[in-house]
Amino acid sequence: MQDYYETTTALEHLHTLANPAEIQGMLCALLCLDNDTLFSHWLTFFITDYDPHDLLAKEATHILQQLQQQTWSDLNNEDFDFKLLLPDDDSALEERAEALALWCQGFIIAWNKSNNNEQDIVEVQEILDDLLAISQTDYLHLEENEEHERALMELSEFIKTGVLLIFQHLKPKMRK
């Protein structure tokens, strides 16, 4: 799985303020909506100025291409081995909770910008509403305790399951 901190560095080399969790959320929404999401289309959501002669930027886009390929592979994996790109479990609870909210925010932003098929929204609306609510939750000042750790883990699993359900639900329709 792609490393959160390696992706953070890649985004810094691309001079963007986007968060790794947020961009994977965007990517997942785009992949749910269109199996043929182009790498360049995804990049337009968070990169405004790309210099193809900048070697660090070139290396950074390679890392993002790997993230796209890995995410695509994970979403299609029959073992449901999809993982959210979040900070390590050793990171502060606040940081992980904020990244989870940003992941959901990225998904909702890309979904709203890219979805042109209203009939599909009805069938996955409850999951989208939950992702929106999670993205708007204030996770600052969380106490580091077992209860909050467990709640964050359950929320993370809920999001993964919801995204996989959306992906599986829409996937057959995209092949027609």
Buried (B, 14 or more C-beta within 10 A) or exposed (E): EBBBEBBBBBBEBBBBEBBBBBBBBBBBBBBBBBBEBEEEEBBEBBBEEBEEEBEBBBEBBEBBEBBBEBBBEBBBEEEEEBEBBBBEEEEEBBBBBBBBBBBBBBBBBBBEEBBEEEEBEEEBEEBBEBBBEBBEEEBEEBEEEEEBBEBBEEBBEBBBEBBBBBBEBBBEEBEE
